[in-house]
């Protein structure tokens, strides 16, 4: 009787545990925006008024790896050359299967203007072929909240399935 009770207790415990099993997508890509508009009074893209370009500027095959701890994408030489041409405040969207995970702005480290309410992208000048994704520019201001989707579960699952997580 005791072994049956023990087995049932373990079975119920195991069945009651829910593991979040997020299914990844097929592609992670970065799109520039055809049209976008700021949220009034903020350096933030209004998702309701934004339209992705028809083709990705950084394609899935251009993404070589992603560091969850540093929020960095390592890109191909060709993709880095494209990023180097972005002017300050270039708006972009990181997508999984062309569904937007988050919006942001390209903010080079030499920019004199701030961007307090968005994820920002810059070239990592110390390690080559990497882009940094940060909260705000030049950094996250105290009291400002940014919806941080840089390690979104669908994004991470997709990159993990592709063997691109560092």
C-alpha positions in Angstrom: 0.0 0.0 0.0 2.8 2.4 0.9 4.6 2.0 -2.5 1.3 2.7 -4.4 0.7 5.9 -2.3 4.3 7.0 -2.9 4.0 6.4 -6.7 0.7 8.3 -6.9 2.1 11.2 -4.9 5.1 11.5 -7.2 2.8 11.2 -10.3 0.4 13.9 -9.2 3.4 16.2 -8.3 4.9 15.7 -11.7 1.7 16.2 -13.6 0.9 19.3 -11.6 4.2 21.0 -12.6 3.8 23.1 -15.7 6.9 23.9 -17.7 6.6 26.8 -20.1 7.4 25.2 -23.4 7.6 28.0 -25.9 7.9 26.9 -29.5 10.4 28.8 -31.4 9.9 30.1 -34.9 11.9 29.7 -38.1 13.6 33.0 -38.6 15.0 35.9 -36.6 15.4 39.0 -38.7 15.8 42.8 -38.3 13.6 45.1 -40.4 13.9 48.8 -41.0 10.6 50.6 -41.0 8.9 52.1 -44.0 6.8 54.3 -41.7 6.9 55.0 -38.1 5.8 57.6 -35.6 6.9 58.4 -32.1 4.7 58.0 -29.1 3.8 61.5 -28.0 6.5 62.9 -25.7 8.7 59.9 -25.8 11.6 58.5 -27.8 9.5 55.4 -28.6 8.0 53.9 -31.7 4.2 53.7 -31.8 3.6 50.1 -32.9 0.1 51.0 -34.2 1.6 53.4 -36.7 4.6 51.4 -37.9 5.1 49.5 -41.1 8.0 47.1 -41.8 9.9 47.3 -45.0 9.2 44.5 -47.4 12.6 42.8 -46.9 14.8 42.4 -43.9 18.0 44.4 -43.7 19.5 41.7 -41.4 18.4 38.3 -42.6 18.4 35.1 -40.5 21.6 33.8 -42.1 23.3 37.1 -41.2 22.9 36.4 -37.5 25.7 34.2 -36.4 25.0 34.1 -32.6 23.3 35.9 -29.8 24.5 36.5 -26.2 21.6 36.6 -23.8 23.8 38.0 -21.0 25.3 40.8 -23.1 22.3 41.4 -25.4 24.6 41.2 -28.4 24.1 39.8 -31.9 27.2 38.7 -33.8 26.6 39.4 -37.5 28.2 38.6 -40.8 30.6 41.1 -42.3 28.0 42.1 -44.9 25.4 42.7 -42.2 27.8 44.8 -40.1 28.6 46.9 -43.2 24.8 47.6 -43.6 24.5 48.6 -39.9 27.4 51.0 -40.3 25.4 53.0 -42.9 22.5 53.6 -40.5 22.0 57.3 -39.6 21.2 58.2 -36.0 17.6 57.4 -35.0 17.1 54.8 -37.7 14.0 52.8 -36.5 14.1 49.0 -36.6 12.2 46.0 -35.5 13.5 42.6 -34.4 11.2 39.9 -35.6 10.5 36.2 -35.4 8.8 34.9 -38.6 8.1 38.6 -39.5 6.2 39.2 -36.2 7.6 42.1 -34.3 9.2 41.1 -31.0 10.4 44.7 -30.2 11.1 48.0 -31.8 14.1 50.2 -31.3 16.4 52.9 -32.7 20.0 52.9 -34.0 21.9 55.2 -31.7 25.6 55.5 -32.5 27.9 56.1 -29.5 28.8 59.5 -30.9 25.2 60.7 -30.9 24.5 63.9 -28.9 20.8 63.2 -28.4 19.3 60.9 -25.9 16.6 58.3 -26.3 15.2 57.3 -22.9 12.2 55.1 -23.7 13.4 52.5 -26.2 15.8 49.7 -26.9 18.7 51.1 -28.8 21.3 49.5 -31.1 24.9 50.4 -31.5 28.0 48.8 -33.0 30.3 47.1 -30.5 33.5 48.8 -31.3 35.6 46.5 -29.1 34.8 43.1 -30.4 34.0 43.5 -34.1 31.0 42.2 -36.0 28.7 42.7 -33.0 25.8 45.0 -32.3 24.8 45.9 -28.7 21.1 46.3 -27.8 20.7 48.5 -24.8 17.9 50.0 -22.7 17.8 53.7 -23.6 20.6 55.9 -24.8 23.1 56.8 -23.4 21.8 54.5 -20.7 18.6 53.6 -18.8 17.4 56.7 -16.8 16.2 56.2 -13.3 12.5 56.1 -13.1 12.0 55.2 -16.8 10.5 51.8 -17.6 11.2 50.2 -21.0 9.4 47.0 -22.1 12.6 44.8 -22.3 11.9 42.1 -24.9 15.6 41.5 -25.8 15.4 38.0 -24.3 11.8 37.4 -25.3 11.0 33.7 -24.9 10.0 33.2 -28.6 13.1 34.9 -29.8 15.4 32.9 -27.5 13.6 29.6 -28.4 14.1 30.4 -32.1 17.8 31.2 -31.7 18.3 28.1 -29.4 16.7 25.9 -32.1 19.2 27.3 -34.6 22.2 26.8 -32.3 22.9 30.5 -32.2 22.7 31.1 -28.5 26.0 31.9 -26.8 
